[in-house]
Amino acid sequence: MKWLSNKLDNISKLNYYVKPEEVKGSLKLDANENLVLDKKFSSEIVSQAIKNIDLRIYPLEQSEAILYRQLAKYTGMDEKYIAAGNGSDQIIELILSTVARGRRVTVFTPTFSYFINRCELHGLMPYRVSLEQENNSLPKSDFLSSAMQTDIVYICSPNNPTGNQFGKQIMLELINILEDKLIIIDEAYVEFAEYSLAPAIYKYDNIIILRTLSKAFGLAGARVGYLIANERFAHIFRSRIQLPYALNTLSLNIASMALARNDYVKETIEAIKRERERMLKHLHKMDGIKAFKSNANFIFFQSCDKDYTIMEQLKKENLSVKALGSIEGRNGCFRVTVGTREMNDRFLRSLEIALESKNMYIHK
């Protein structure tokens, strides 16, 4: 089958999402998971969920209905504006492969690489606009110029990997100007940020908000995400686009119980915010490091580490961070998850040792 071989050849040339390397015994600060949340929290929920379910039968509508009630209560949005999925990445996949097919897309870079990769897989041409290197701000005029020529706009808010969230007023201006474009706003880290644009769906019907329980709720392994959009889109997504049994019974129950106990989750979010600011203060004092403002549960920083001295030192200390390398003209870029105070102190000490051994310097 030559046609299939040719197709596979073309697909094999595409970039793809690379999962974090699993290092046994290493402290994982490379995947933006909520490690401040006590493991007992999720373990107790899983134990209770297992008692309540029967895996011999397909997921019940009742379990799905409970999840939607909890999501509505948590977000303050009516159920009719919400649609769940197997992680927000599965929702992205379905949007790109159905309503976005054959359309042109504008993104800024750097941003969530998975979205760009999936655009390319489905034959969508992503037009890239680089963020300002000084502070990761959005070049508004350049972005608008590109967006006006395309059909879909993707904005990660807060952005991954840079961690910053653009000003709310700027975002609302963009939405208002681009009223005839489909605007996908990825709010995977919104719990750690200053604002959410979910209420804007009441005024604008061209917005899709993406959310997940993988980050703030510490349920990365359960794979539960959801979107918030106008009533018509949410209904069509749930009834026509989404798979009949997108979420398994265990995940449905785990997610519902975690949402019902969100007070504890909110406590960990506040703890992460405090630690994030403390870490930034330390990083700003380090010669050789340029750390950027963050509104997420991770910090993006740059160094002159071209030969990965930092990575080697962190590996010696059994620490895993995300090495981004050179992106958008910047060298020595890294992303580190904000963990507990003990985890963060361990990271900061190891980073200081690496910098001292290399005597690196970067202009701030």
C-alpha positions as CSV (number, residue, x, y, z in Angstrom):
1,M,0.0,0.0,0.0
2,K,2.1,2.8,-1.3
3,W,-0.4,5.5,-0.3
4,L,-0.2,4.4,3.3
5,S,3.6,4.2,3.3
6,N,3.7,7.7,1.9
7,K,1.3,9.0,4.5
8,L,3.3,7.4,7.3
9,D,6.5,8.9,5.9
10,N,4.9,12.3,6.1
11,I,3.6,11.8,9.6
12,S,7.0,10.6,10.8
13,K,8.6,13.9,9.8
14,L,6.3,15.9,12.2
15,N,7.3,17.1,15.6
16,Y,5.6,15.3,18.5
17,Y,5.1,15.8,22.2
18,V,7.9,14.3,24.3
19,K,6.8,13.0,27.7
20,P,9.1,13.7,30.7
21,E,11.8,11.2,31.2
22,E,11.1,8.9,34.1
23,V,14.0,8.7,36.5
24,K,13.6,6.3,39.4
25,G,14.0,7.9,42.8
26,S,14.2,11.4,41.3
27,L,12.2,14.4,42.6
28,K,9.8,15.3,39.6
29,L,9.7,19.0,39.1
30,D,9.4,18.7,35.3
31,A,5.7,18.2,34.6
32,N,3.8,20.9,36.5
33,E,2.0,18.4,38.7
34,N,0.6,19.5,42.1
35,L,3.0,17.9,44.5
36,V,2.0,20.1,47.4
37,L,-1.3,18.2,47.5
38,D,-0.9,15.3,49.9
39,K,-0.9,11.9,48.1
40,K,-3.3,10.7,50.8
41,F,-6.0,13.0,49.4
42,S,-6.1,11.3,46.1
43,S,-5.5,7.8,47.6
44,E,-8.5,8.1,49.8
45,I,-10.7,9.3,46.9
46,V,-9.5,6.4,44.7
47,S,-10.2,3.9,47.5
48,Q,-13.7,5.3,48.0
49,A,-14.4,5.4,44.2
50,I,-13.4,1.8,43.8
51,K,-16.0,0.8,46.4
52,N,-18.7,2.7,44.6
53,I,-18.2,1.4,41.0
54,D,-18.6,-1.7,39.0
55,L,-16.1,-1.9,36.2
56,R,-17.9,-4.7,34.5
57,I,-20.5,-2.2,33.1
58,Y,-20.1,0.9,30.9
59,P,-19.9,4.3,32.5
60,L,-23.4,5.3,33.7
61,E,-25.1,8.5,32.8
62,Q,-25.6,9.1,36.5
63,S,-21.9,9.2,37.1
64,E,-21.5,11.7,34.2
65,A,-24.4,13.8,35.5
66,I,-22.8,14.0,39.0
67,L,-19.5,15.2,37.4
68,Y,-21.3,17.9,35.5
69,R,-23.1,19.1,38.7
70,Q,-19.8,19.3,40.5
71,L,-18.1,21.2,37.6
72,A,-21.0,23.6,37.5
73,K,-20.8,24.2,41.2
74,Y,-17.0,24.7,41.1
75,T,-16.9,27.0,38.1
76,G,-20.1,28.9,38.8
77,M,-21.2,28.1,35.3
78,D,-24.4,26.4,34.3
79,E,-24.0,22.7,33.2
80,K,-25.3,23.6,29.7
81,Y,-22.1,25.5,29.0
82,I,-19.8,22.7,30.0
83,A,-18.5,19.5,28.2
84,A,-16.0,17.0,29.7
85,G,-13.3,15.1,28.0
86,N,-10.4,12.7,28.6
87,G,-8.0,15.4,29.6
88,S,-8.0,18.8,27.8
89,D,-5.6,17.4,25.2
90,Q,-8.3,15.0,24.0
91,I,-10.7,18.0,23.7
92,I,-8.1,19.9,21.7
93,E,-7.7,16.8,19.4
94,L,-11.5,16.6,18.8
95,I,-11.8,20.4,18.1
96,L,-8.9,20.3,15.6
97,S,-10.1,17.2,13.8
98,T,-13.7,18.3,13.4
99,V,-14.7,22.0,13.5
100,A,-11.1,23.3,12.8
101,R,-10.4,21.0,9.8
102,G,-9.0,22.9,6.9
103,R,-8.7,26.2,8.8
104,R,-5.7,28.5,9.5
105,V,-4.6,29.0,13.0
106,T,-2.7,31.8,14.8
107,V,-0.6,31.1,17.9
108,F,2.1,32.9,19.7
109,T,5.4,31.2,20.5
110,P,6.7,29.7,22.7
111,T,3.5,28.1,23.8
112,F,2.0,24.6,24.5
113,S,3.9,22.5,22.0
114,Y,1.2,19.8,21.9
115,F,-1.3,22.2,20.3
116,I,1.1,23.1,17.5
117,N,2.0,19.5,16.9
118,R,-1.6,18.4,16.6
119,C,-2.4,21.3,14.2
120,E,0.4,20.0,12.0
121,L,-0.8,16.4,12.2
122,H,-4.3,17.5,11.0
123,G,-2.9,19.6,8.2
124,L,-3.7,23.0,9.9
125,M,-1.1,25.6,9.2
126,P,-0.2,27.4,12.4
127,Y,1.0,31.0,11.9
128,R,3.5,31.9,14.7
129,V,4.0,35.2,16.4
130,S,6.9,35.4,18.8
131,L,6.4,36.8,22.3
132,E,8.6,39.7,23.4
133,Q,11.8,38.3,24.8
134,E,12.2,40.9,27.5
135,N,9.1,40.0,29.5
136,N,7.1,37.5,27.4
137,S,4.5,40.1,26.6
138,L,2.3,39.8,23.6
139,P,3.1,42.0,20.6
140,K,-0.5,43.1,20.1
141,S,-0.3,44.6,16.6
142,D,1.7,41.7,15.1
143,F,-0.6,39.2,16.7
144,L,-3.7,40.9,15.5
145,S,-2.3,41.3,12.0
146,S,-1.8,37.5,11.9
147,A,-5.0,36.6,13.5
148,M,-7.0,38.7,11.1
149,Q,-5.7,36.6,8.3
150,T,-6.6,33.3,9.9
151,D,-9.7,31.6,11.2
152,I,-8.7,30.3,14.7
153,V,-6.7,31.8,17.5
154,Y,-5.1,29.8,20.3
155,I,-4.1,31.6,23.5
156,C,-2.6,29.7,26.5
157,S,-3.6,31.7,29.7
158,P,-1.4,31.5,31.7
159,N,1.1,30.4,29.0
160,N,3.1,27.3,29.1
161,P,6.2,27.3,29.2
162,T,6.6,31.0,30.1
163,G,4.1,31.0,32.9
164,N,2.8,34.5,32.4
165,Q,-0.8,35.6,31.9
166,F,-1.5,38.6,29.6
167,G,-3.5,41.5,31.1
168,K,-7.2,40.9,31.3
169,Q,-8.1,44.1,29.4
170,I,-5.7,43.2,26.6
171,M,-7.4,39.8,26.3
172,L,-10.9,41.3,26.2
173,E,-9.8,43.7,23.5
174,L,-8.5,40.9,21.4
175,I,-11.7,38.9,21.8
176,N,-13.8,42.0,20.9
177,I,-11.7,42.8,17.8
178,L,-11.5,39.1,16.7
179,E,-15.3,38.5,17.0
180,D,-15.5,36.6,13.8
181,K,-12.7,34.2,14.8
182,L,-12.8,31.0,16.9
183,I,-10.7,31.8,20.0
184,I,-9.5,28.8,22.0
185,I,-8.3,29.9,25.4
186,D,-6.4,27.3,27.3
187,E,-6.8,27.8,31.0
188,A,-5.0,24.7,32.3
189,Y,-3.2,26.7,35.0
190,V,-5.9,29.3,35.7
191,E,-6.3,28.3,39.3
192,F,-2.9,29.8,40.0
193,A,-3.6,32.9,37.9
194,E,-5.2,36.3,38.4
195,Y,-8.4,35.8,36.4
196,S,-10.4,33.5,34.2
197,L,-12.2,34.5,31.0
198,A,-15.0,31.9,31.5
199,P,-17.7,34.6,32.2
200,A,-16.9,36.1,28.8
201,I,-18.8,33.3,27.1
202,Y,-22.1,35.0,28.1
203,K,-21.1,37.9,25.8
204,Y,-19.1,36.2,23.1
205,D,-20.1,33.0,21.4
206,N,-16.8,32.6,19.6
207,I,-14.8,31.5,22.7
208,I,-13.9,28.1,23.9
209,I,-12.3,27.8,27.4
210,L,-10.2,24.7,28.1
211,R,-9.7,23.5,31.6
212,T,-8.2,20.4,33.3
213,L,-8.1,18.7,36.7
214,S,-4.5,17.5,36.0
215,K,-2.8,20.5,37.5
216,A,-4.4,22.2,40.5
217,F,-6.4,19.1,41.5
218,G,-3.5,16.7,41.2
219,L,-5.4,14.3,39.0
220,A,-3.0,14.1,36.1
221,G,-3.2,10.3,36.1
222,A,-7.0,10.3,36.0
223,R,-7.2,12.3,32.7
224,V,-10.1,14.6,33.2
225,G,-10.6,17.9,31.4
226,Y,-13.5,20.0,30.3
227,L,-14.4,23.0,28.1
228,I,-16.6,26.0,28.8
229,A,-18.3,27.5,25.7
230,N,-21.7,28.8,24.5
231,E,-24.6,26.5,25.0
232,R,-24.9,25.3,21.4
233,F,-21.2,24.4,21.0
234,A,-21.2,22.6,24.4
235,H,-24.3,20.6,23.5
236,I,-23.0,19.6,20.1
237,F,-19.6,18.7,21.5
238,R,-21.2,16.5,24.2
239,S,-23.8,14.8,21.9
240,R,-22.1,14.6,18.5
241,I,-18.3,15.2,18.7
242,Q,-17.3,13.6,21.9
243,L,-16.9,9.8,22.2
244,P,-19.8,8.0,23.9
245,Y,-17.7,6.8,26.8
246,A,-14.8,9.3,26.8
247,L,-14.3,9.1,30.5
248,N,-14.0,5.8,32.3
249,T,-16.1,5.1,35.4
250,L,-13.2,5.4,37.8
251,S,-12.1,8.8,36.6
252,L,-15.7,10.1,36.6
253,N,-16.1,9.2,40.2
254,I,-12.6,10.4,41.3
255,A,-13.1,13.7,39.6
256,S,-16.5,14.3,41.2
257,M,-15.3,13.5,44.7
258,A,-12.2,15.7,44.2
259,L,-14.3,18.6,43.1
260,A,-16.6,18.1,46.1
261,R,-13.5,18.5,48.4
262,N,-12.0,21.5,46.6
263,D,-11.5,23.5,49.8
264,Y,-8.4,21.5,50.5
265,V,-7.2,21.9,46.9
266,K,-7.6,25.7,47.2
267,E,-5.3,25.6,50.3
268,T,-2.6,23.9,48.3
269,I,-3.0,26.4,45.5
270,E,-2.4,29.3,47.9
271,A,0.6,27.5,49.3
272,I,2.0,27.1,45.8
273,K,1.5,30.8,45.1
274,R,3.4,31.8,48.2
275,E,6.3,29.4,47.3
276,R,6.3,30.7,43.8
277,E,6.9,34.2,44.9
278,R,9.6,33.1,47.4
279,M,11.4,31.1,44.7
280,L,11.3,34.1,42.3
281,K,12.9,36.3,44.9
282,H,15.7,33.8,45.3
283,L,16.2,33.3,41.6
284,H,16.3,37.1,41.0
285,K,19.3,37.3,43.3
286,M,21.3,34.6,41.4
287,D,24.0,35.7,39.0
288,G,23.6,33.6,35.9
289,I,19.8,33.3,36.0
290,K,17.0,35.4,34.5
291,A,13.7,34.3,36.0
292,F,10.4,35.5,34.6
293,K,7.1,36.5,36.3
294,S,4.8,33.5,36.7
295,N,1.0,33.2,37.1
296,A,1.2,29.4,37.0
297,N,2.5,26.6,39.3
298,F,5.9,26.7,37.6
299,I,8.7,29.1,36.8
300,F,10.4,29.8,33.5
301,F,14.0,30.8,33.7
302,Q,16.9,31.4,31.4
303,S,20.7,30.9,31.9
304,C,23.9,30.9,29.9
305,D,24.1,27.1,30.4
306,K,24.8,25.9,26.9
307,D,26.5,22.7,27.9
308,Y,23.8,21.6,30.4
309,T,25.9,22.0,33.5
310,I,22.7,22.8,35.4
311,M,21.0,19.7,34.2
312,E,24.0,17.5,35.2
313,Q,24.1,19.0,38.7
314,L,20.4,18.6,39.2
315,K,20.6,15.0,38.1
316,K,23.4,14.4,40.6
317,E,20.9,15.7,43.2
318,N,18.1,13.4,41.9
319,L,16.1,16.4,40.6
320,S,14.2,16.5,37.3
321,V,13.3,19.8,35.7
322,K,12.2,20.6,32.2
323,A,15.2,21.5,30.0
324,L,13.8,23.6,27.1
325,G,17.2,24.4,25.6
326,S,17.1,27.1,22.9
327,I,13.7,28.5,22.1
328,E,12.7,31.6,20.1
329,G,16.3,32.9,20.1
330,R,16.9,32.3,23.9
331,N,19.5,29.9,25.1
332,G,19.6,27.8,28.3
333,C,15.9,27.8,29.0
334,F,14.3,25.8,31.8
335,R,11.0,25.3,33.5
336,V,10.7,24.1,37.1
337,T,7.5,23.1,38.9
338,V,6.8,24.8,42.2
339,G,6.6,22.1,44.9
340,T,6.6,22.1,48.7
341,R,9.0,24.4,50.6
342,E,11.4,21.5,51.1
343,M,11.4,20.5,47.4
344,N,11.9,24.1,46.3
345,D,14.8,24.7,48.8
346,R,16.5,21.5,47.5
347,F,16.2,22.8,43.9
348,L,17.5,26.3,44.8
349,R,20.5,24.8,46.6
350,S,21.4,22.6,43.7
351,L,21.0,25.4,41.2
352,E,23.3,27.6,43.3
353,I,26.0,24.8,43.3
354,A,25.7,24.4,39.6
355,L,26.1,28.2,39.0
356,E,29.1,28.4,41.3
357,S,30.9,25.5,39.6
358,K,30.4,27.1,36.2
359,N,30.7,30.7,37.2
360,M,28.0,31.6,34.7
361,Y,26.7,35.1,34.1
362,I,23.7,36.4,32.2
363,H,22.8,40.0,31.6
364,K,19.6,40.9,33.5
